[in-house]
Amino acid sequence: MGKIYKCISIFFVILTFIGGGYVLINKGNVNAGYAVIPMLGALIFNLLYRKQN
């Protein structure tokens, strides 16, 4: 189960950087939630991974 949490966490980190890039490309005219929501997912699954180990 720990490997699954780690893979999902990495996936959400990648989505966070993509969302942040999207916000920067659009010069901040789009919602910052494109970067913040995946970051929350990454933090949650990272905590689950740490708790598992």
Residue, then its C-alpha position, 0 to 999 in steps of 0.5 A: m500500500g505504501k508504494i501506491y501512496k508514493c506513486i499517487s503523491i508523485f502524480f499529484v506533485i507533477l500535476t501541481f507543477i503543470g498547474g503552476g505553469y498553466v497559471l504562470i503562462n496565463k499571467g495569473n488570469v486563471n484561478a490558482g486552484y489549478a496548482v493548489i488543489p493538486m498540492l493538497g492531494a500530494l500532501i495528503f498522500n505523502l502523509l499517508y505514505r509516511k504514516q504507512n512506513 
